[in-house]
Amino acid sequence: MNIETAFATDGPLAKAIPGFSPRPQQIEMAAHIAATLKKNGVLVAEAGTGTGKTYAYLVPALLGGGKVIISTGTKTLQDQLFNRDLPTVRAALKVPVAVALLKGRSNYVCHYHLARNLVDGRFTTPEDAGYLRAIGRFMEITQTGDKAECPEVPEDAAAWMFATSSRDNCLGQECPNIKECFVAAARRAAMDADVVVVNHHLFFADVSLRDGGMGELLPSCNAVIFDEAHQLPETASLFFGESVSTSQLLELARDTRSETVAAARDCLALIEATRKLEKAARDLRLTIATDNARFGYAQLEDNKPFHEAVDALDTELGEFATIVETQAERSEGLAACLRRTQEVQERLARWQVPEGNQWVRWVEVFSQSLALNATPLSIASIFKRQMDGHPRAWVFTSATLAVGRDFGHYCRELGLNWVEPPIDTAVWGSPFDYPKQAMLYAPQNMPDPNAPDYPDAVARVAFPLIRAAHGRTFVLCTSLRAMRRIHEIIADRLEAEKLELPLLIQGEGSRSELLERFRKLGNAILVASQSFWEGVDVPGDALSVVVIDKLPFAPPDDPVLAARIDNMQKEGRSPFMEYQLPRAVINVKQGAGRLIRTERDRGVLAICDPRMLTKPYGRRVWQSLPPMTRSKVEAEVVAFLEQLPPPAAG
């Protein structure tokens, strides 16, 4: 069967899938991907919303006959691909292809750690103890051990930490439960499958660490397809870097204590050493008073307590390692704790005295923990090294990769512009009728985006649109402070005008809970920040307005960004045009993509930032957006919204 047959009006997909109709962009894209797979080429492809890119890569992947790894940006899309899209296409094409789902270790229940902690459990809340017992019951009946299949326990419940393993504390082949291990079973299934669905985090965690998963899978595969590929540079930077965090150290101390109680109860010195290590980790966290902040190494140069605490931690780790070494032969668990301690010591030593000048040292502080991070200045050469060697096809696709039709920024970040023979790039626009379906609104007379009253002006722009659309609005903000202020003003206006519209704000519940409420209410307003800019799908009448407060430039005080800007300037390049602007454009395109999800959707995208109109680069931003009807006049936009059918709940 060829691509044309598969996508034909009377073809297998049309017969098997209700509502399926072929789209020229989808067929072209599928044919292009099929050719790339055949010649072991590299393709970077942007496919606008509604193109049907998932089927466009699944059909050639299933028909191609080789082993394919498909990597997604989120676990949500990973589950959707494996549980819905792949089975649908496989059944329609009637191909005998074995498929497997592979996630990171922390997604699977660990028999060993669950058993230890059920006996030894010291929980902060009775709720955690109840959740752990529920996980124990789940383990008895599950085939996969995947925590996504255990709805009784929330995915972010602290109890999962006691019921799963990490790369640090997994005993591997030495584990007494290896025969029944869910991770090992998932990996065996992945080795045997023709199509394996992973996510970017797992792909890079395992490629960078050669950690027994992708390290084995990658050499045996014929093709790698990245969906949501715009996330790759960020994810790769994270995993090709190194980190030592106080939470890792507390976990090491806790696991060592648990193993000591089980196998070396008479070694009181080791129990005492775990307490000292915990104190050294907590003392380090206390040297920085703020939380949820990032600092470059230079910013902490004068913080004497911080440097003293790092040195004290180094000393404590050395003493801890000496004692663990005396007990390591008494159990596999204690041997693993020694190995982990030595690895942390090595990472801490590299952080204190980095090799070469291609690394950015920085510190991130959370409410309860602190992380010492080292990130490569550029991942281009490291990523290209992963692509060299064994010949295979590589496909990178997303709705947002190009600035206009230019992929230069993306290809430079991943080192793809050095690949020989040169890579293919392609853009397939959305099939939606944007001039009819949507308006792009650029309000006039906005204050400077850095002005203190800027959030108030954004709320003033948003409110007439909210009123005209009867709710049904996302207000996407670039900072949490702006988000809270805009929410407060909209709440006051709703009360003053006695408009009974549900007003939601990010943080009131998990992302999935908030989205579910927004969809069900049908006339809600959601004020949110970065985490709602992408991967959020609200098709239909529940969403008719998306307001973006500012062009989402990364904050220039971000230590990694600051170091990259500095490095580009030294090389005589323009960091703004080559790096900051392209990233902002891709982020705007992601936010804009929330609005029109189907052929029937209609709505308004309001970008409040005056730089869209006043700066020369503003043109590059709006030219990269879909061809919506454009307006600077509030009355035109309100009239457009007032023509829309009223919301179901309105």
Solvent accessible surface area in square Angstrom, and as a share of the most:
residue,aa,sasa,rsa
1,M,122,0.55
2,N,85,0.44
3,I,16,0.08
4,E,99,0.45
5,T,66,0.38
6,A,0,0.00
7,F,0,0.00
8,A,32,0.25
9,T,110,0.64
10,D,104,0.54
11,G,6,0.06
12,P,26,0.16
13,L,0,0.00
14,A,28,0.22
15,K,161,0.68
16,A,57,0.44
17,I,24,0.12
18,P,129,0.81
19,G,84,0.81
20,F,33,0.14
21,S,66,0.43
22,P,43,0.27
23,R,68,0.25
24,P,98,0.61
25,Q,38,0.17
26,Q,5,0.02
27,I,44,0.22
28,E,104,0.46
29,M,0,0.00
30,A,0,0.00
31,A,36,0.28
32,H,64,0.29
33,I,0,0.00
34,A,29,0.23
35,A,54,0.42
36,T,1,0.01
37,L,29,0.15
38,K,186,0.79
39,K,126,0.53
40,N,67,0.34
41,G,13,0.13
42,V,17,0.10
43,L,0,0.00
44,V,0,0.00
45,A,0,0.00
46,E,14,0.06
47,A,1,0.01
48,G,16,0.16
49,T,26,0.15
50,G,20,0.19
51,T,1,0.01
52,G,22,0.21
53,K,38,0.16
54,T,26,0.15
55,Y,38,0.14
56,A,0,0.00
57,Y,0,0.00
58,L,0,0.00
59,V,0,0.00
60,P,3,0.02
61,A,2,0.02
62,L,6,0.03
63,L,49,0.24
64,G,56,0.54
65,G,75,0.72
66,G,26,0.25
67,K,24,0.10
68,V,4,0.03
69,I,0,0.00
70,I,0,0.00
71,S,0,0.00
72,T,0,0.00
73,G,8,0.07
74,T,37,0.22
75,K,75,0.32
76,T,103,0.60
77,L,27,0.14
78,Q,0,0.00
79,D,32,0.17
80,Q,63,0.28
81,L,0,0.00
82,F,51,0.21
83,N,100,0.51
84,R,142,0.52
85,D,8,0.04
86,L,1,0.00
87,P,44,0.28
88,T,44,0.26
89,V,0,0.00
90,R,76,0.28
91,A,70,0.54
92,A,5,0.04
93,L,6,0.03
94,K,174,0.74
95,V,28,0.16
96,P,137,0.86
97,V,20,0.11
98,A,48,0.37
99,V,30,0.17
100,A,5,0.04
101,L,32,0.16
102,L,1,0.00
103,K,4,0.01
104,G,18,0.18
105,R,33,0.12
106,S,62,0.40
107,N,10,0.05
108,Y,8,0.03
109,V,2,0.01
110,C,24,0.14
111,H,24,0.11
112,Y,17,0.06
113,H,17,0.07
114,L,1,0.01
115,A,58,0.45
116,R,68,0.25
117,N,22,0.11
118,L,79,0.39
119,V,137,0.78
120,D,35,0.18
121,G,29,0.28
122,R,152,0.56
123,F,53,0.22
124,T,129,0.75
125,T,58,0.34
126,P,119,0.75
127,E,106,0.48
128,D,12,0.06
129,A,22,0.17
130,G,28,0.27
131,Y,47,0.18
132,L,0,0.00
133,R,138,0.50
134,A,5,0.04
135,I,0,0.00
136,G,12,0.12
137,R,137,0.50
138,F,17,0.07
139,M,37,0.17
140,E,134,0.60
141,I,138,0.70
142,T,18,0.11
143,Q,166,0.74
144,T,59,0.34
145,G,0,0.00
146,D,7,0.03
147,K,27,0.12
148,A,54,0.42
149,E,93,0.42
150,C,6,0.03
151,P,129,0.81
152,E,109,0.49
153,V,4,0.02
154,P,60,0.38
155,E,101,0.45
156,D,121,0.63
157,A,14,0.11
158,A,53,0.41
159,A,0,0.00
160,W,10,0.03
161,M,99,0.44
162,F,22,0.09
163,A,0,0.00
164,T,11,0.06
165,S,9,0.06
166,S,33,0.21
167,R,83,0.30
168,D,25,0.13
169,N,9,0.04
170,C,28,0.17
171,L,17,0.08
172,G,28,0.27
173,Q,148,0.66
174,E,112,0.50
175,C,19,0.11
176,P,97,0.61
177,N,38,0.19
178,I,46,0.23
179,K,191,0.81
180,E,92,0.41
181,C,30,0.18
182,F,20,0.08
183,V,17,0.10
184,A,20,0.16
185,A,41,0.32
186,A,15,0.12
187,R,33,0.12
188,R,133,0.48
189,A,51,0.40
190,A,0,0.00
191,M,77,0.34
192,D,118,0.61
193,A,6,0.05
194,D,53,0.28
195,V,1,0.01
196,V,0,0.00
197,V,0,0.00
198,V,0,0.00
199,N,9,0.05
200,H,1,0.00
201,H,88,0.39
202,L,8,0.04
203,F,0,0.00
204,F,0,0.00
205,A,21,0.16
206,D,3,0.02
207,V,4,0.02
208,S,38,0.25
209,L,80,0.40
210,R,140,0.51
211,D,27,0.14
212,G,34,0.32
213,G,3,0.02
214,M,0,0.00
215,G,16,0.15
216,E,87,0.39
217,L,2,0.01
218,L,7,0.03
219,P,73,0.46
220,S,58,0.37
221,C,0,0.00
222,N,74,0.38
223,A,4,0.03
224,V,0,0.00
225,I,0,0.00
226,F,0,0.00
227,D,0,0.00
228,E,25,0.11
229,A,0,0.00
230,H,30,0.13
231,Q,36,0.16
232,L,0,0.00
233,P,7,0.04
234,E,107,0.48
235,T,11,0.06
236,A,0,0.00
237,S,10,0.07
238,L,112,0.56
239,F,51,0.21
240,F,19,0.08
241,G,15,0.15
242,E,54,0.24
243,S,39,0.25
244,V,4,0.02
245,S,16,0.11
246,T,2,0.01
247,S,57,0.37
248,Q,49,0.22
249,L,1,0.00
250,L,39,0.20
251,E,34,0.15
252,L,2,0.01
253,A,0,0.00
254,R,60,0.22
255,D,16,0.08
256,T,0,0.00
257,R,23,0.08
258,S,16,0.10
259,E,9,0.04
260,T,0,0.00
261,V,36,0.21
262,A,58,0.45
263,A,31,0.24
264,A,0,0.00
265,R,170,0.62
266,D,102,0.53
267,C,18,0.11
268,L,133,0.66
269,A,56,0.44
270,L,0,0.00
271,I,37,0.19
272,E,90,0.40
273,A,5,0.04
274,T,0,0.00
275,R,115,0.42
276,K,101,0.43
277,L,0,0.00
278,E,18,0.08
279,K,128,0.54
280,A,12,0.09
281,A,0,0.00
282,R,130,0.47
283,D,53,0.27
284,L,2,0.01
285,R,28,0.10
286,L,137,0.68
287,T,28,0.17
288,I,11,0.06
289,A,109,0.84
290,T,75,0.44
291,D,68,0.35
292,N,115,0.59
293,A,28,0.22
294,R,106,0.39
295,F,42,0.18
296,G,13,0.12
297,Y,55,0.21
298,A,76,0.59
299,Q,114,0.51
300,L,9,0.04
301,E,106,0.47
302,D,140,0.72
303,N,37,0.19
304,K,142,0.60
305,P,75,0.47
306,F,0,0.00
307,H,49,0.22
308,E,93,0.42
309,A,11,0.08
310,V,5,0.03
311,D,81,0.42
312,A,55,0.43
313,L,0,0.00
314,D,51,0.27
315,T,84,0.49
316,E,33,0.15
317,L,0,0.00
318,G,25,0.24
319,E,91,0.41
320,F,1,0.00
321,A,10,0.08
322,T,86,0.50
323,I,48,0.24
324,V,0,0.00
325,E,105,0.47
326,T,96,0.56
327,Q,24,0.11
328,A,12,0.09
329,E,177,0.79
330,R,114,0.41
331,S,26,0.17
332,E,78,0.35
333,G,2,0.02
334,L,0,0.00
335,A,46,0.36
336,A,6,0.05
337,C,2,0.01
338,L,24,0.12
339,R,102,0.37
340,R,7,0.02
341,T,0,0.00
342,Q,72,0.32
343,E,47,0.21
344,V,8,0.05
345,Q,47,0.21
346,E,97,0.43
347,R,29,0.10
348,L,0,0.00
349,A,55,0.43
350,R,88,0.32
351,W,10,0.04
352,Q,48,0.22
353,V,116,0.67
354,P,44,0.28
355,E,123,0.55
356,G,66,0.64
357,N,121,0.62
358,Q,97,0.43
359,W,89,0.31
360,V,12,0.07
361,R,47,0.17
362,W,21,0.07
363,V,0,0.00
364,E,35,0.16
365,V,0,0.00
366,F,84,0.35
367,S,65,0.42
368,Q,151,0.67
369,S,16,0.10
370,L,0,0.00
371,A,10,0.08
372,L,1,0.01
373,N,15,0.08
374,A,12,0.09
375,T,11,0.06
376,P,4,0.03
377,L,20,0.10
378,S,62,0.40
379,I,7,0.04
380,A,6,0.05
381,S,58,0.38
382,I,30,0.15
383,F,0,0.00
384,K,41,0.17
385,R,153,0.56
386,Q,30,0.13
387,M,17,0.07
388,D,76,0.39
389,G,75,0.72
390,H,87,0.39
391,P,94,0.59
392,R,13,0.05
393,A,0,0.00
394,W,4,0.01
395,V,0,0.00
396,F,0,0.00
397,T,0,0.00
398,S,1,0.01
399,A,32,0.25
400,T,4,0.02
401,L,2,0.01
402,A,0,0.00
403,V,10,0.06
404,G,34,0.33
405,R,176,0.64
406,D,79,0.41
407,F,12,0.05
408,G,23,0.22
409,H,11,0.05
410,Y,4,0.01
411,C,9,0.06
412,R,86,0.32
413,E,28,0.13
414,L,0,0.00
415,G,0,0.00
416,L,1,0.01
417,N,82,0.42
418,W,136,0.48
419,V,21,0.12
420,E,143,0.64
421,P,111,0.70
422,P,107,0.67
423,I,31,0.16
424,D,48,0.25
425,T,65,0.38
426,A,17,0.13
427,V,30,0.17
428,W,19,0.07
429,G,43,0.42
430,S,28,0.18
431,P,45,0.28
432,F,15,0.06
433,D,66,0.34
434,Y,12,0.04
435,P,74,0.47
436,K,147,0.62
437,Q,13,0.06
438,A,0,0.00
439,M,16,0.07
440,L,6,0.03
441,Y,9,0.03
442,A,10,0.08
443,P,6,0.04
444,Q,96,0.43
445,N,153,0.78
446,M,23,0.10
447,P,38,0.24
448,D,84,0.43
449,P,8,0.05
450,N,128,0.65
451,A,26,0.20
452,P,131,0.82
453,D,73,0.38
454,Y,3,0.01
455,P,20,0.13
456,D,29,0.15
457,A,3,0.03
458,V,0,0.00
459,A,1,0.01
460,R,137,0.50
461,V,17,0.10
462,A,0,0.00
463,F,0,0.00
464,P,17,0.11
465,L,0,0.00
466,I,0,0.00
467,R,97,0.35
468,A,8,0.06
469,A,0,0.00
470,H,90,0.40
471,G,0,0.00
472,R,3,0.01
473,T,0,0.00
474,F,1,0.00
475,V,0,0.00
476,L,0,0.00
477,C,0,0.00
478,T,39,0.22
479,S,50,0.33
480,L,90,0.45
481,R,196,0.71
482,A,9,0.07
483,M,7,0.03
484,R,134,0.49
485,R,91,0.33
486,I,0,0.00
487,H,41,0.18
488,E,87,0.39
489,I,28,0.14
490,I,1,0.00
491,A,36,0.28
492,D,84,0.44
493,R,75,0.27
494,L,12,0.06
495,E,134,0.60
496,A,79,0.61
497,E,67,0.30
498,K,173,0.74
499,L,56,0.28
500,E,167,0.75
501,L,27,0.13
502,P,36,0.23
503,L,35,0.17
504,L,3,0.02
505,I,23,0.12
506,Q,41,0.18
507,G,67,0.64
508,E,90,0.41
509,G,27,0.26
510,S,48,0.31
511,R,81,0.30
512,S,81,0.52
513,E,100,0.45
514,L,1,0.00
515,L,13,0.06
516,E,76,0.34
517,R,109,0.40
518,F,0,0.00
519,R,93,0.34
520,K,158,0.67
521,L,62,0.31
522,G,9,0.08
523,N,15,0.08
524,A,0,0.00
525,I,0,0.00
526,L,1,0.00
527,V,0,0.00
528,A,0,0.00
529,S,8,0.05
530,Q,86,0.38
531,S,54,0.35
532,F,2,0.01
533,W,8,0.03
534,E,44,0.20
535,G,45,0.43
536,V,1,0.01
537,D,62,0.32
538,V,2,0.01
539,P,63,0.40
540,G,31,0.30
541,D,81,0.42
542,A,15,0.12
543,L,3,0.01
544,S,3,0.02
545,V,0,0.00
546,V,0,0.00
547,V,0,0.00
548,I,0,0.00
549,D,1,0.01
550,K,47,0.20
551,L,5,0.02
552,P,7,0.04
553,F,44,0.19
554,A,44,0.34
555,P,83,0.52
556,P,99,0.62
557,D,102,0.53
558,D,23,0.12
559,P,8,0.05
560,V,15,0.08
561,L,10,0.05
562,A,43,0.33
563,A,29,0.22
564,R,25,0.09
565,I,26,0.13
566,D,64,0.33
567,N,41,0.21
568,M,13,0.06
569,Q,106,0.47
570,K,159,0.67
571,E,98,0.44
572,G,70,0.67
573,R,91,0.33
574,S,50,0.32
575,P,13,0.08
576,F,63,0.26
577,M,81,0.36
578,E,41,0.18
579,Y,16,0.06
580,Q,33,0.15
581,L,0,0.00
582,P,3,0.02
583,R,56,0.20
584,A,2,0.01
585,V,1,0.00
586,I,15,0.08
587,N,50,0.26
588,V,0,0.00
589,K,17,0.07
590,Q,12,0.05
591,G,0,0.00
592,A,4,0.03
593,G,16,0.16
594,R,14,0.05
595,L,1,0.01
596,I,3,0.01
597,R,61,0.22
598,T,29,0.17
599,E,96,0.43
600,R,194,0.71
601,D,5,0.03
602,R,91,0.33
603,G,0,0.00
604,V,0,0.00
605,L,0,0.00
606,A,0,0.00
607,I,1,0.00
608,C,0,0.00
609,D,2,0.01
610,P,18,0.11
611,R,49,0.18
612,M,5,0.02
613,L,72,0.36
614,T,99,0.58
615,K,92,0.39
616,P,121,0.76
617,Y,32,0.12
618,G,0,0.00
619,R,137,0.50
620,R,81,0.30
621,V,1,0.01
622,W,63,0.22
623,Q,97,0.43
624,S,14,0.09
625,L,10,0.05
626,P,38,0.24
627,P,84,0.53
628,M,7,0.03
629,T,59,0.34
630,R,103,0.38
631,S,8,0.05
632,K,103,0.44
633,V,71,0.41
634,E,77,0.35
635,A,72,0.56
636,E,90,0.40
637,V,0,0.00
638,V,29,0.16
639,A,47,0.37
640,F,24,0.10
641,L,1,0.01
642,E,116,0.52
643,Q,125,0.56
644,L,14,0.07
645,P,82,0.52
646,P,100,0.63
647,P,7,0.04
648,A,110,0.85
649,A,60,0.46
650,G,76,0.73
